[in-house]
């Protein structure tokens, strides 16, 4: 079973690791392959653009549902760090 399947189709904020830096991405969780997740955001402007970010599970630090209405409660899913032995 996919780790983040309960967030599919919902607007989420993901914090993830890129080398030694932490990045943040906000958008709709469109795919959970069981090995990585894909976040998609539609940008408005002169031309419509779509940004997609593919994040492997091992780089996800925190994933939280981002409500469209600020008064809604937020669901959070944090992944404990792996211990390498």
PDB file of N, CA, C and O in Angstrom:
ATOM      1  N   UNK A   1       0.845  -1.186   0.000  1.00  0.00           N
ATOM      2  CA  UNK A   1       0.000   0.000   0.000  1.00  0.00           C
ATOM      3  C   UNK A   1       0.886   1.244   0.000  1.00  0.00           C
ATOM      4  O   UNK A   1       1.950   1.254   0.618  1.00  0.00           O
ATOM      5  N   UNK A   2       0.454   2.269  -0.679  1.00  0.00           N
ATOM      6  CA  UNK A   2       1.194   3.522  -0.772  1.00  0.00           C
ATOM      7  C   UNK A   2       1.100   4.291   0.545  1.00  0.00           C
ATOM      8  O   UNK A   2       0.042   4.341   1.172  1.00  0.00           O
ATOM      9  N   UNK A   3       2.194   4.874   0.944  1.00  0.00           N
ATOM     10  CA  UNK A   3       2.300   5.556   2.235  1.00  0.00           C
ATOM     11  C   UNK A   3       1.397   6.784   2.325  1.00  0.00           C
ATOM     12  O   UNK A   3       0.846   7.064   3.390  1.00  0.00           O
ATOM     13  N   UNK A   4       1.236   7.518   1.228  1.00  0.00           N
ATOM     14  CA  UNK A   4       0.492   8.780   1.253  1.00  0.00           C
ATOM     15  C   UNK A   4      -0.828   8.710   0.486  1.00  0.00           C
ATOM     16  O   UNK A   4      -1.343   9.743   0.057  1.00  0.00           O
ATOM     17  N   UNK A   5      -1.378   7.526   0.309  1.00  0.00           N
ATOM     18  CA  UNK A   5      -2.601   7.341  -0.472  1.00  0.00           C
ATOM     19  C   UNK A   5      -3.780   8.144   0.082  1.00  0.00           C
ATOM     20  O   UNK A   5      -4.642   8.570  -0.686  1.00  0.00           O
ATOM     21  N   UNK A   6      -3.835   8.356   1.385  1.00  0.00           N
ATOM     22  CA  UNK A   6      -4.959   9.089   1.986  1.00  0.00           C
ATOM     23  C   UNK A   6      -4.961  10.570   1.595  1.00  0.00           C
ATOM     24  O   UNK A   6      -5.967  11.254   1.782  1.00  0.00           O
ATOM     25  N   UNK A   7      -3.846  11.069   1.054  1.00  0.00           N
ATOM     26  CA  UNK A   7      -3.751  12.479   0.648  1.00  0.00           C
ATOM     27  C   UNK A   7      -3.970  12.683  -0.853  1.00  0.00           C
ATOM     28  O   UNK A   7      -3.919  13.816  -1.332  1.00  0.00           O
ATOM     29  N   UNK A   8      -4.211  11.609  -1.595  1.00  0.00           N
ATOM     30  CA  UNK A   8      -4.383  11.709  -3.057  1.00  0.00           C
ATOM     31  C   UNK A   8      -5.514  12.673  -3.405  1.00  0.00           C
ATOM     32  O   UNK A   8      -6.608  12.592  -2.846  1.00  0.00           O
ATOM     33  N   UNK A   9      -5.233  13.590  -4.340  1.00  0.00           N
ATOM     34  CA  UNK A   9      -6.231  14.546  -4.796  1.00  0.00           C
ATOM     35  C   UNK A   9      -6.424  15.736  -3.870  1.00  0.00           C
ATOM     36  O   UNK A   9      -7.221  16.626  -4.165  1.00  0.00           O
ATOM     37  N   UNK A  10      -5.705  15.764  -2.756  1.00  0.00           N
ATOM     38  CA  UNK A  10      -5.841  16.864  -1.803  1.00  0.00           C
ATOM     39  C   UNK A  10      -4.687  17.843  -1.963  1.00  0.00           C
ATOM     40  O   UNK A  10      -3.619  17.491  -2.465  1.00  0.00           O
ATOM     41  N   UNK A  11      -4.917  19.067  -1.532  1.00  0.00           N
ATOM     42  CA  UNK A  11      -3.877  20.090  -1.556  1.00  0.00           C
ATOM     43  C   UNK A  11      -2.966  19.859  -0.353  1.00  0.00           C
ATOM     44  O   UNK A  11      -3.436  19.779   0.782  1.00  0.00           O
ATOM     45  N   UNK A  12      -1.673  19.754  -0.605  1.00  0.00           N
ATOM     46  CA  UNK A  12      -0.717  19.434   0.459  1.00  0.00           C
ATOM     47  C   UNK A  12       0.487  20.364   0.413  1.00  0.00           C
ATOM     48  O   UNK A  12       0.781  20.990  -0.605  1.00  0.00           O
ATOM     49  N   UNK A  13       1.169  20.433   1.543  1.00  0.00           N
ATOM     50  CA  UNK A  13       2.461  21.107   1.631  1.00  0.00           C
ATOM     51  C   UNK A  13       3.475  20.022   1.991  1.00  0.00           C
ATOM     52  O   UNK A  13       3.289  19.292   2.964  1.00  0.00           O
ATOM     53  N   UNK A  14       4.535  19.921   1.213  1.00  0.00           N
ATOM     54  CA  UNK A  14       5.556  18.911   1.444  1.00  0.00           C
ATOM     55  C   UNK A  14       6.883  19.599   1.725  1.00  0.00           C
ATOM     56  O   UNK A  14       7.306  20.482   0.980  1.00  0.00           O
ATOM     57  N   UNK A  15       7.527  19.190   2.793  1.00  0.00           N
ATOM     58  CA  UNK A  15       8.894  19.623   3.072  1.00  0.00           C
ATOM     59  C   UNK A  15       9.773  18.434   2.764  1.00  0.00           C
ATOM     60  O   UNK A  15       9.519  17.320   3.222  1.00  0.00           O
ATOM     61  N   UNK A  16      10.820  18.681   1.977  1.00  0.00           N
ATOM     62  CA  UNK A  16      11.679  17.576   1.554  1.00  0.00           C
ATOM     63  C   UNK A  16      13.120  18.037   1.466  1.00  0.00           C
ATOM     64  O   UNK A  16      13.416  19.231   1.427  1.00  0.00           O
ATOM     65  N   UNK A  17      14.001  17.060   1.436  1.00  0.00           N
ATOM     66  CA  UNK A  17      15.440  17.320   1.440  1.00  0.00           C
ATOM     67  C   UNK A  17      15.986  17.308   0.019  1.00  0.00           C
ATOM     68  O   UNK A  17      15.668  16.420  -0.772  1.00  0.00           O
ATOM     69  N   UNK A  18      16.808  18.301  -0.293  1.00  0.00           N
ATOM     70  CA  UNK A  18      17.545  18.352  -1.555  1.00  0.00           C
ATOM     71  C   UNK A  18      18.996  18.628  -1.162  1.00  0.00           C
ATOM     72  O   UNK A  18      19.344  19.753  -0.803  1.00  0.00           O
ATOM     73  N   UNK A  19      19.827  17.607  -1.231  1.00  0.00           N
ATOM     74  CA  UNK A  19      21.207  17.693  -0.741  1.00  0.00           C
ATOM     75  C   UNK A  19      21.173  18.100   0.731  1.00  0.00           C
ATOM     76  O   UNK A  19      20.591  17.393   1.553  1.00  0.00           O
ATOM     77  N   UNK A  20      21.791  19.234   1.073  1.00  0.00           N
ATOM     78  CA  UNK A  20      21.809  19.676   2.467  1.00  0.00           C
ATOM     79  C   UNK A  20      20.780  20.759   2.762  1.00  0.00           C
ATOM     80  O   UNK A  20      20.820  21.367   3.832  1.00  0.00           O
ATOM     81  N   UNK A  21      19.878  21.007   1.856  1.00  0.00           N
ATOM     82  CA  UNK A  21      18.871  22.041   2.063  1.00  0.00           C
ATOM     83  C   UNK A  21      17.484  21.407   2.169  1.00  0.00           C
ATOM     84  O   UNK A  21      17.246  20.311   1.661  1.00  0.00           O
ATOM     85  N   UNK A  22      16.578  22.115   2.838  1.00  0.00           N
ATOM     86  CA  UNK A  22      15.184  21.678   2.918  1.00  0.00           C
ATOM     87  C   UNK A  22      14.363  22.588   2.011  1.00  0.00           C
ATOM     88  O   UNK A  22      14.488  23.811   2.069  1.00  0.00           O
ATOM     89  N   UNK A  23      13.529  21.986   1.178  1.00  0.00           N
ATOM     90  CA  UNK A  23      12.659  22.714   0.262  1.00  0.00           C
ATOM     91  C   UNK A  23      11.209  22.529   0.685  1.00  0.00           C
ATOM     92  O   UNK A  23      10.885  21.607   1.434  1.00  0.00           O
ATOM     93  N   UNK A  24      10.348  23.400   0.204  1.00  0.00           N
ATOM     94  CA  UNK A  24       8.917  23.293   0.445  1.00  0.00           C
ATOM     95  C   UNK A  24       8.205  23.363  -0.896  1.00  0.00           C
ATOM     96  O   UNK A  24       8.566  24.169  -1.753  1.00  0.00           O
ATOM     97  N   UNK A  25       7.198  22.523  -1.077  1.00  0.00           N
ATOM     98  CA  UNK A  25       6.386  22.553  -2.285  1.00  0.00           C
ATOM     99  C   UNK A  25       4.928  22.434  -1.874  1.00  0.00           C
ATOM    100  O   UNK A  25       4.584  21.628  -1.009  1.00  0.00           O
ATOM    101  N   UNK A  26       4.071  23.239  -2.495  1.00  0.00           N
ATOM    102  CA  UNK A  26       2.641  23.214  -2.208  1.00  0.00           C
ATOM    103  C   UNK A  26       1.906  22.929  -3.506  1.00  0.00           C
ATOM    104  O   UNK A  26       2.203  23.528  -4.539  1.00  0.00           O
ATOM    105  N   UNK A  27       0.952  22.019  -3.453  1.00  0.00           N
ATOM    106  CA  UNK A  27       0.163  21.685  -4.636  1.00  0.00           C
ATOM    107  C   UNK A  27      -0.730  20.500  -4.340  1.00  0.00           C
ATOM    108  O   UNK A  27      -0.936  20.138  -3.181  1.00  0.00           O
ATOM    109  N   UNK A  28      -1.258  19.898  -5.391  1.00  0.00           N
ATOM    110  CA  UNK A  28      -2.140  18.740  -5.258  1.00  0.00           C
ATOM    111  C   UNK A  28      -1.325  17.469  -5.405  1.00  0.00           C
ATOM    112  O   UNK A  28      -0.526  17.341  -6.333  1.00  0.00           O
ATOM    113  N   UNK A  29      -1.523  16.532  -4.496  1.00  0.00           N
ATOM    114  CA  UNK A  29      -0.845  15.239  -4.595  1.00  0.00           C
ATOM    115  C   UNK A  29      -1.557  14.435  -5.684  1.00  0.00           C
ATOM    116  O   UNK A  29      -2.691  13.995  -5.492  1.00  0.00           O
ATOM    117  N   UNK A  30      -0.897  14.246  -6.818  1.00  0.00           N
ATOM    118  CA  UNK A  30      -1.540  13.575  -7.960  1.00  0.00           C
ATOM    119  C   UNK A  30      -1.133  12.122  -8.122  1.00  0.00           C
ATOM    120  O   UNK A  30      -1.881  11.340  -8.708  1.00  0.00           O
ATOM    121  N   UNK A  31       0.043  11.736  -7.616  1.00  0.00           N
ATOM    122  CA  UNK A  31       0.507  10.362  -7.777  1.00  0.00           C
ATOM    123  C   UNK A  31       1.298   9.925  -6.553  1.00  0.00           C
ATOM    124  O   UNK A  31       2.100  10.681  -6.006  1.00  0.00           O
ATOM    125  N   UNK A  32       1.053   8.685  -6.137  1.00  0.00           N
ATOM    126  CA  UNK A  32       1.860   8.040  -5.111  1.00  0.00           C
ATOM    127  C   UNK A  32       2.174   6.651  -5.639  1.00  0.00           C
ATOM    128  O   UNK A  32       1.322   5.762  -5.619  1.00  0.00           O
ATOM    129  N   UNK A  33       3.400   6.467  -6.113  1.00  0.00           N
ATOM    130  CA  UNK A  33       3.771   5.218  -6.776  1.00  0.00           C
ATOM    131  C   UNK A  33       4.172   4.115  -5.798  1.00  0.00           C
ATOM    132  O   UNK A  33       4.335   2.960  -6.192  1.00  0.00           O
ATOM    133  N   UNK A  34       4.329   4.468  -4.533  1.00  0.00           N
ATOM    134  CA  UNK A  34       4.856   3.513  -3.572  1.00  0.00           C
ATOM    135  C   UNK A  34       6.342   3.726  -3.350  1.00  0.00           C
ATOM    136  O   UNK A  34       6.905   3.217  -2.381  1.00  0.00           O
ATOM    137  N   UNK A  35       6.984   4.474  -4.239  1.00  0.00           N
ATOM    138  CA  UNK A  35       8.403   4.822  -4.109  1.00  0.00           C
ATOM    139  C   UNK A  35       8.619   6.331  -4.105  1.00  0.00           C
ATOM    140  O   UNK A  35       9.605   6.823  -3.557  1.00  0.00           O
ATOM    141  N   UNK A  36       7.686   7.063  -4.721  1.00  0.00           N
ATOM    142  CA  UNK A  36       7.785   8.523  -4.755  1.00  0.00           C
ATOM    143  C   UNK A  36       6.391   9.125  -4.870  1.00  0.00           C
ATOM    144  O   UNK A  36       5.420   8.432  -5.174  1.00  0.00           O
ATOM    145  N   UNK A  37       6.313  10.437  -4.618  1.00  0.00           N
ATOM    146  CA  UNK A  37       5.052  11.161  -4.773  1.00  0.00           C
ATOM    147  C   UNK A  37       5.251  12.253  -5.821  1.00  0.00           C
ATOM    148  O   UNK A  37       6.371  12.708  -6.051  1.00  0.00           O
ATOM    149  N   UNK A  38       4.151  12.669  -6.453  1.00  0.00           N
ATOM    150  CA  UNK A  38       4.192  13.761  -7.427  1.00  0.00           C
ATOM    151  C   UNK A  38       3.198  14.824  -6.982  1.00  0.00           C
ATOM    152  O   UNK A  38       2.016  14.547  -6.776  1.00  0.00           O
ATOM    153  N   UNK A  39       3.699  16.039  -6.840  1.00  0.00           N
ATOM    154  CA  UNK A  39       2.895  17.203  -6.470  1.00  0.00           C
ATOM    155  C   UNK A  39       2.734  18.064  -7.712  1.00  0.00           C
ATOM    156  O   UNK A  39       3.707  18.317  -8.422  1.00  0.00           O
ATOM    157  N   UNK A  40       1.521  18.514  -7.977  1.00  0.00           N
ATOM    158  CA  UNK A  40       1.248  19.328  -9.161  1.00  0.00           C
ATOM    159  C   UNK A  40       0.585  20.633  -8.749  1.00  0.00           C
ATOM    160  O   UNK A  40      -0.311  20.648  -7.905  1.00  0.00           O
ATOM    161  N   UNK A  41       1.034  21.732  -9.354  1.00  0.00           N
ATOM    162  CA  UNK A  41       0.460  23.051  -9.087  1.00  0.00           C
ATOM    163  C   UNK A  41       0.199  23.745 -10.418  1.00  0.00           C
ATOM    164  O   UNK A  41       1.066  23.781 -11.291  1.00  0.00           O
ATOM    165  N   UNK A  42      -1.005  24.294 -10.564  1.00  0.00           N
ATOM    166  CA  UNK A  42      -1.360  25.035 -11.778  1.00  0.00           C
ATOM    167  C   UNK A  42      -1.126  26.518 -11.521  1.00  0.00           C
ATOM    168  O   UNK A  42      -1.653  27.075 -10.558  1.00  0.00           O
ATOM    169  N   UNK A  43      -0.336  27.156 -12.381  1.00  0.00           N
ATOM    170  CA  UNK A  43       0.011  28.560 -12.224  1.00  0.00           C
ATOM    171  C   UNK A  43      -0.765  29.396 -13.232  1.00  0.00           C
ATOM    172  O   UNK A  43      -0.903  29.018 -14.395  1.00  0.00           O
ATOM    173  N   UNK A  44      -1.268  30.528 -12.775  1.00  0.00           N
ATOM    174  CA  UNK A  44      -2.020  31.437 -13.641  1.00  0.00           C
ATOM    175  C   UNK A  44      -1.120  32.578 -14.082  1.00  0.00           C
ATOM    176  O   UNK A  44      -0.168  32.938 -13.389  1.00  0.00           O
ATOM    177  N   UNK A  45      -1.419  33.123 -15.203  1.00  0.00           N
ATOM    178  CA  UNK A  45      -0.658  34.244 -15.738  1.00  0.00           C
ATOM    179  C   UNK A  45      -1.138  34.482 -17.152  1.00  0.00           C
ATOM    180  O   UNK A  45      -2.285  34.176 -17.479  1.00  0.00           O
ATOM    181  N   UNK A  46      -0.267  35.030 -18.001  1.00  0.00           N
ATOM    182  CA  UNK A  46      -0.639  35.208 -19.402  1.00  0.00           C
ATOM    183  C   UNK A  46      -0.972  33.861 -20.027  1.00  0.00           C
ATOM    184  O   UNK A  46      -1.949  33.714 -20.762  1.00  0.00           O
ATOM    185  N   UNK A  47      -0.125  32.879 -19.709  1.00  0.00           N
ATOM    186  CA  UNK A  47      -0.365  31.515 -20.180  1.00  0.00           C
ATOM    187  C   UNK A  47      -0.466  30.610 -18.968  1.00  0.00           C
ATOM    188  O   UNK A  47       0.255  30.785 -17.986  1.00  0.00           O
ATOM    189  N   UNK A  48      -1.365  29.642 -19.046  1.00  0.00           N
ATOM    190  CA  UNK A  48      -1.479  28.684 -17.948  1.00  0.00           C
ATOM    191  C   UNK A  48      -0.278  27.750 -17.989  1.00  0.00           C
ATOM    192  O   UNK A  48       0.116  27.268 -19.051  1.00  0.00           O
ATOM    193  N   UNK A  49       0.296  27.503 -16.813  1.00  0.00           N
ATOM    194  CA  UNK A  49       1.438  26.606 -16.707  1.00  0.00           C
ATOM    195  C   UNK A  49       1.176  25.601 -15.601  1.00  0.00           C
ATOM    196  O   UNK A  49       0.442  25.880 -14.652  1.00  0.00           O
ATOM    197  N   UNK A  50       1.772  24.450 -15.729  1.00  0.00           N
ATOM    198  CA  UNK A  50       1.658  23.415 -14.711  1.00  0.00           C
ATOM    199  C   UNK A  50       3.059  23.046 -14.243  1.00  0.00           C
ATOM    200  O   UNK A  50       3.943  22.781 -15.057  1.00  0.00           O
ATOM    201  N   UNK A  51       3.254  23.032 -12.926  1.00  0.00           N
ATOM    202  CA  UNK A  51       4.533  22.636 -12.353  1.00  0.00           C
ATOM    203  C   UNK A  51       4.328  21.294 -11.657  1.00  0.00           C
ATOM    204  O   UNK A  51       3.393  21.132 -10.873  1.00  0.00           O
ATOM    205  N   UNK A  52       5.198  20.340 -11.942  1.00  0.00           N
ATOM    206  CA  UNK A  52       5.136  19.022 -11.296  1.00  0.00           C
ATOM    207  C   UNK A  52       6.466  18.746 -10.618  1.00  0.00           C
ATOM    208  O   UNK A  52       7.531  18.960 -11.196  1.00  0.00           O
ATOM    209  N   UNK A  53       6.387  18.266  -9.379  1.00  0.00           N
ATOM    210  CA  UNK A  53       7.583  17.931  -8.616  1.00  0.00           C
ATOM    211  C   UNK A  53       7.466  16.475  -8.193  1.00  0.00           C
ATOM    212  O   UNK A  53       6.487  16.083  -7.558  1.00  0.00           O
ATOM    213  N   UNK A  54       8.468  15.674  -8.547  1.00  0.00           N
ATOM    214  CA  UNK A  54       8.514  14.272  -8.140  1.00  0.00           C
ATOM    215  C   UNK A  54       9.498  14.147  -6.982  1.00  0.00           C
ATOM    216  O   UNK A  54      10.663  14.526  -7.102  1.00  0.00           O
ATOM    217  N   UNK A  55       9.019  13.610  -5.855  1.00  0.00           N
ATOM    218  CA  UNK A  55       9.835  13.533  -4.651  1.00  0.00           C
ATOM    219  C   UNK A  55       9.907  12.076  -4.176  1.00  0.00           C
ATOM    220  O   UNK A  55       8.879  11.497  -3.823  1.00  0.00           O
ATOM    221  N   UNK A  56      11.095  11.481  -4.161  1.00  0.00           N
ATOM    222  CA  UNK A  56      11.229  10.116  -3.633  1.00  0.00           C
ATOM    223  C   UNK A  56      10.881  10.080  -2.139  1.00  0.00           C
ATOM    224  O   UNK A  56      11.131  11.042  -1.412  1.00  0.00           O
ATOM    225  N   UNK A  57      10.305   8.963  -1.692  1.00  0.00           N
ATOM    226  CA  UNK A  57       9.920   8.805  -0.283  1.00  0.00           C
ATOM    227  C   UNK A  57      11.054   9.154   0.674  1.00  0.00           C
ATOM    228  O   UNK A  57      10.824   9.823   1.681  1.00  0.00           O
ATOM    229  N   UNK A  58      12.279   8.709   0.374  1.00  0.00           N
ATOM    230  CA  UNK A  58      13.368   8.898   1.333  1.00  0.00           C
ATOM    231  C   UNK A  58      13.755  10.365   1.528  1.00  0.00           C
ATOM    232  O   UNK A  58      14.494  10.678   2.461  1.00  0.00           O
ATOM    233  N   UNK A  59      13.274  11.274   0.667  1.00  0.00           N
ATOM    234  CA  UNK A  59      13.574  12.694   0.813  1.00  0.00           C
ATOM    235  C   UNK A  59      12.447  13.473   1.489  1.00  0.00           C
ATOM    236  O   UNK A  59      12.632  14.640   1.835  1.00  0.00           O
ATOM    237  N   UNK A  60      11.282  12.851   1.682  1.00  0.00           N
ATOM    238  CA  UNK A  60      10.153  13.533   2.316  1.00  0.00           C
ATOM    239  C   UNK A  60      10.421  13.648   3.809  1.00  0.00           C
ATOM    240  O   UNK A  60      10.704  12.656   4.481  1.00  0.00           O
ATOM    241  N   UNK A  61      10.327  14.876   4.320  1.00  0.00           N
ATOM    242  CA  UNK A  61      10.509  15.136   5.746  1.00  0.00           C
ATOM    243  C   UNK A  61       9.143  15.218   6.418  1.00  0.00           C
ATOM    244  O   UNK A  61       8.919  14.636   7.478  1.00  0.00           O
ATOM    245  N   UNK A  62       8.232  15.957   5.776  1.00  0.00           N
ATOM    246  CA  UNK A  62       6.904  16.187   6.357  1.00  0.00           C
ATOM    247  C   UNK A  62       5.918  16.443   5.238  1.00  0.00           C
ATOM    248  O   UNK A  62       6.228  17.142   4.274  1.00  0.00           O
ATOM    249  N   UNK A  63       4.734  15.879   5.367  1.00  0.00           N
ATOM    250  CA  UNK A  63       3.663  16.127   4.415  1.00  0.00           C
ATOM    251  C   UNK A  63       2.424  16.499   5.221  1.00  0.00           C
ATOM    252  O   UNK A  63       2.029  15.764   6.127  1.00  0.00           O
ATOM    253  N   UNK A  64       1.808  17.636   4.897  1.00  0.00           N
ATOM    254  CA  UNK A  64       0.634  18.105   5.621  1.00  0.00           C
ATOM    255  C   UNK A  64      -0.418  18.568   4.630  1.00  0.00           C
ATOM    256  O   UNK A  64      -0.100  19.208   3.627  1.00  0.00           O
ATOM    257  N   UNK A  65      -1.668  18.242   4.912  1.00  0.00           N
ATOM    258  CA  UNK A  65      -2.752  18.744   4.083  1.00  0.00           C
ATOM    259  C   UNK A  65      -2.882  20.238   4.318  1.00  0.00           C
ATOM    260  O   UNK A  65      -2.885  20.692   5.462  1.00  0.00           O
ATOM    261  N   UNK A  66      -2.989  21.001   3.244  1.00  0.00           N
ATOM    262  CA  UNK A  66      -3.133  22.450   3.318  1.00  0.00           C
ATOM    263  C   UNK A  66      -4.575  22.800   2.975  1.00  0.00           C
ATOM    264  O   UNK A  66      -4.998  22.619   1.833  1.00  0.00           O
ATOM    265  N   UNK A  67      -5.324  23.290   3.933  1.00  0.00           N
ATOM    266  CA  UNK A  67      -6.729  23.590   3.663  1.00  0.00           C
ATOM    267  C   UNK A  67      -6.883  24.784   2.724  1.00  0.00           C
ATOM    268  O   UNK A  67      -6.099  25.732   2.768  1.00  0.00           O
ATOM    269  N   UNK A  68      -7.887  24.722   1.892  1.00  0.00           N
ATOM    270  CA  UNK A  68      -8.194  25.861   1.011  1.00  0.00           C
ATOM    271  C   UNK A  68      -8.781  26.998   1.841  1.00  0.00           C
ATOM    272  O   UNK A  68      -8.621  28.173   1.510  1.00  0.00           O
ATOM    273  N   UNK A  69      -9.472  26.625   2.938  1.00  0.00           N
ATOM    274  CA  UNK A  69     -10.042  27.593   3.863  1.00  0.00           C
ATOM    275  C   UNK A  69      -9.166  27.589   5.121  1.00  0.00           C
ATOM    276  O   UNK A  69      -9.010  26.531   5.729  1.00  0.00           O
ATOM    277  N   UNK A  70      -8.596  28.708   5.536  1.00  0.00           N
ATOM    278  CA  UNK A  70      -7.673  28.735   6.679  1.00  0.00           C
ATOM    279  C   UNK A  70      -8.278  28.257   7.993  1.00  0.00           C
ATOM    280  O   UNK A  70      -7.532  27.919   8.912  1.00  0.00           O
ATOM    281  N   UNK A  71      -9.615  28.217   8.116  1.00  0.00           N
ATOM    282  CA  UNK A  71     -10.246  27.791   9.367  1.00  0.00           C
ATOM    283  C   UNK A  71     -10.358  26.276   9.497  1.00  0.00           C
ATOM    284  O   UNK A  71     -10.712  25.778  10.565  1.00  0.00           O
ATOM    285  N   UNK A  72     -10.061  25.527   8.420  1.00  0.00           N
ATOM    286  CA  UNK A  72     -10.153  24.071   8.460  1.00  0.00           C
ATOM    287  C   UNK A  72      -8.953  23.489   9.208  1.00  0.00           C
ATOM    288  O   UNK A  72      -7.865  24.064   9.169  1.00  0.00           O
ATOM    289  N   UNK A  73      -9.143  22.337   9.901  1.00  0.00           N
ATOM    290  CA  UNK A  73      -8.007  21.684  10.563  1.00  0.00           C
ATOM    291  C   UNK A  73      -7.053  21.075   9.550  1.00  0.00           C
ATOM    292  O   UNK A  73      -7.446  20.800   8.416  1.00  0.00           O
ATOM    293  N   UNK A  74      -5.801  20.861   9.947  1.00  0.00           N
ATOM    294  CA  UNK A  74      -4.774  20.334   9.055  1.00  0.00           C
ATOM    295  C   UNK A  74      -4.370  18.936   9.501  1.00  0.00           C
ATOM    296  O   UNK A  74      -4.139  18.704  10.688  1.00  0.00           O
ATOM    297  N   UNK A  75      -4.284  17.993   8.547  1.00  0.00           N
ATOM    298  CA  UNK A  75      -3.786  16.644   8.826  1.00  0.00           C
ATOM    299  C   UNK A  75      -2.291  16.615   8.506  1.00  0.00           C
ATOM    300  O   UNK A  75      -1.874  17.106   7.457  1.00  0.00           O
ATOM    301  N   UNK A  76      -1.487  16.049   9.394  1.00  0.00           N
ATOM    302  CA  UNK A  76      -0.039  16.027   9.213  1.00  0.00           C
ATOM    303  C   UNK A  76       0.460  14.584   9.227  1.00  0.00           C
ATOM    304  O   UNK A  76      -0.016  13.762  10.011  1.00  0.00           O
ATOM    305  N   UNK A  77       1.422  14.282   8.356  1.00  0.00           N
ATOM    306  CA  UNK A  77       2.052  12.965   8.330  1.00  0.00           C
ATOM    307  C   UNK A  77       3.555  13.185   8.291  1.00  0.00           C
ATOM    308  O   UNK A  77       4.106  13.572   7.260  1.00  0.00           O
ATOM    309  N   UNK A  78       4.214  12.939   9.414  1.00  0.00           N
ATOM    310  CA  UNK A  78       5.672  13.080   9.478  1.00  0.00           C
ATOM    311  C   UNK A  78       6.302  11.706   9.402  1.00  0.00           C
ATOM    312  O   UNK A  78       5.771  10.737   9.945  1.00  0.00           O
ATOM    313  N   UNK A  79       7.417  11.628   8.737  1.00  0.00           N
ATOM    314  CA  UNK A  79       8.139  10.375   8.599  1.00  0.00           C
ATOM    315  C   UNK A  79       9.326  10.414   9.546  1.00  0.00           C
ATOM    316  O   UNK A  79      10.151  11.323   9.458  1.00  0.00           O
ATOM    317  N   UNK A  80       9.431   9.432  10.463  1.00  0.00           N
ATOM    318  CA  UNK A  80      10.592   9.429  11.348  1.00  0.00           C
ATOM    319  C   UNK A  80      11.867   9.188  10.568  1.00  0.00           C
ATOM    320  O   UNK A  80      11.845   8.449   9.584  1.00  0.00           O
ATOM    321  N   UNK A  81      12.976   9.783  10.970  1.00  0.00           N
ATOM    322  CA  UNK A  81      14.233   9.589  10.231  1.00  0.00           C
ATOM    323  C   UNK A  81      14.684   8.137  10.305  1.00  0.00           C
ATOM    324  O   UNK A  81      14.475   7.464  11.314  1.00  0.00           O
ATOM    325  N   UNK A  82      15.307   7.659   9.227  1.00  0.00           N
ATOM    326  CA  UNK A  82      15.829   6.295   9.196  1.00  0.00           C
ATOM    327  C   UNK A  82      17.151   6.242   9.933  1.00  0.00           C
ATOM    328  O   UNK A  82      17.959   7.168   9.861  1.00  0.00           O
ATOM    329  N   UNK A  83      17.358   5.160  10.633  1.00  0.00           N
ATOM    330  CA  UNK A  83      18.614   4.953  11.331  1.00  0.00           C
ATOM    331  C   UNK A  83      19.437   3.980  10.497  1.00  0.00           C
ATOM    332  O   UNK A  83      19.020   2.843  10.273  1.00  0.00           O
ATOM    333  N   UNK A  84      20.595   4.420  10.042  1.00  0.00           N
ATOM    334  CA  UNK A  84      21.481   3.567   9.243  1.00  0.00           C
ATOM    335  C   UNK A  84      22.473   2.884  10.166  1.00  0.00           C
ATOM    336  O   UNK A  84      23.165   3.530  10.953  1.00  0.00           O
ATOM    337  N   UNK A  85      22.528   1.574  10.054  1.00  0.00           N
ATOM    338  CA  UNK A  85      23.439   0.814  10.932  1.00  0.00           C
ATOM    339  C   UNK A  85      24.472   0.113  10.123  1.00  0.00           C
ATOM    340  O   UNK A  85      25.327  -0.577  10.677  1.00  0.00           O
TER     341      UNK A  85
END
